[in-house]
Amino acid sequence: MPDLPNVVPAALEIPDFSKLSAPDLQHRPRILMLYGSLRQRSYSRLLTLEAQRLLETFGAEVRIFHANGLPLPNDAPDTHIKVQELREAMLWSEGQVWTSPERHGAMSAVMKAQIDWIPLPGGAIRPTQGRTLAVMQVSGGSQSFNAVNQMRILGRWMRMVTIPNQSSVGKAFQEFDEAGRMKPSSYYDRVVDVMEELVKFTLINRGLSGYLTSRYSERKEAAAKLEERVGLKSI
């Protein structure tokens, strides 16, 4: 490669369209849902439950993680039962939905704590890498996008495929009835849009995430480590 002197040829892969055919997986798309509130009448939880009904209608298998009893990050060992439950659900999932209330112009501490419990084994490789993500928020006041914008940044940091659409429900206390069901509205229609889009992206992405998120820099690093191990064995 005379024009690319800085590139390690063995680690460089030319994108191959033939590798972008999704395998015919027989199980339903696996969606994990997290929400960022512990209140008894939590609107982020009610919105999550409403979205769960839609996801299941669209053919997904859904798990909801309830953060009650989850300790603060680093305030308990990794063997804590709630930490293990969360991590197992993360690995099980093919896509995720994060729903947070907006607190002081940001996502809630409960929401962030769940993400902060995700381990980073293998250096920069995240267990969430390559999974699809949809973000939603609820606000007590007028519609805002602070929490969803923050969660988008967090999703990128966790190397997730965050879908374009999102949901933000303003004055959430007016949008749910006494039974906890969401009332008909443009807010509800947007939730339908987001869940439909998430399932579509997950169907396309699952089975291909390893190829889509394979990176030159990581292949180069892995090749260097392998070469080093081989060299040590030959001494």
Buried (B, 14 or more C-beta within 10 A) or exposed (E): EEEEEEEBEEBEEEEEEEEEEEEEEEEBBBBBBBBBBBEEEBBBBBBBBBBBEBBBEBEBBBBBBBBEEBEEBEEBEEEBEBBEBBBEBBEEBBBBBBBBBBBEEBBBBBBBBBBEBBEEEEEEEBBBBBBBBBBBBBBEEEBBBBBBBBBBEBBEEBBBBBBEBBBBBBBBEEBBEEEEEBEEEEBBEBBBBBBBBBBBBBBBBBBBBEEBBEBEEBBBBEEEEEEEEEEEEEE
